[in-house]
Amino acid sequence: MRRKIIAGNWKMNKNLSESINLISGIKNGLPQNVSAEVIVCPPFTSLETVHSLIEEVPVHLGAQNMYFENSGAFTGEISADMLKSVGCEFVILGHSERRHIFGETDEIVNKKIKQAVSNGLKPIFCVGETLEERENGKEFDVIENQITSGLAEISGDDFNKIVIAYEPVWAIGTGKTASPGQAQEIHKFIRELISKLYSQIQAENVRILYGGSVKPNNAADLLSQPDIDGALVGGACLQAESFLQIIEAAG
């Protein structure tokens, strides 16, 4: 059985005091026996403080991005070592907002994944099609290209450290959600692709999350699908109550 993951991507929200309030609410409401693996991904400015607050509870720390070099003259960038030094275990890479707003290519995402796994971080590797690509029937081609490019030269051992997140771009922050059937179809396709790129066992073991307007009222239906192993939550993770409800839905 693949253990479900509920990851909260706070995006560019929550200053330090707001981050403390949110993580305190999550800690106080967390069920005693949490069945899902819970990950929070605050902004860089809150990582160290949030880490200090979750050390005694079953919540893991992730970052929202990182650069593909170890160090150097890269003003404004953050390295894998810096993330590890403040307690990060996970890092979101290839998020559609990084691709579409900041111009990250599959090649850049691939470099970041290599850098993350070589430094002991677990990537949450995001893929997904735009509305135009789906309407033109290209969603499977887009997903296959993003995955094969993003995982280029990633060994089987390193692949075992990776979580995949399918996030249809048309469902992120729009209030639209892929139906459970639509999401399951893509998740199954991704799993079959992994079996070709790596092995059947790795395909069965890899955890594939759904991201795209996940809310308390649709989480249970999405998470009940056989190939959906959790959720990458956006807006709904910014309130402790709604994030906790999604965590409960994973149980």
Secondary structure, DSSP 8 states (H G I E B T S, - for coil): ----EEEEE--S---HHHHHHHHHHHHHH--SS--SEEEEE--GGGHHHHHHHHTTTTEEEEES---SSSSSS-TT---HHHHHHTT--EEEES-HHHHHHH---HHHHHHHHHHHHHTT-EEEEEE---HHHHHTT-HHHHHHHHHHHHTTT--HHHHTT-EEEE--GGGSSSS----HHHHHHHHHHHHHHHHHHS-HHHHHH--EEEESS--HHHHHHHHTSTT--EEEESGGGGSHHHHHHHHHHT-
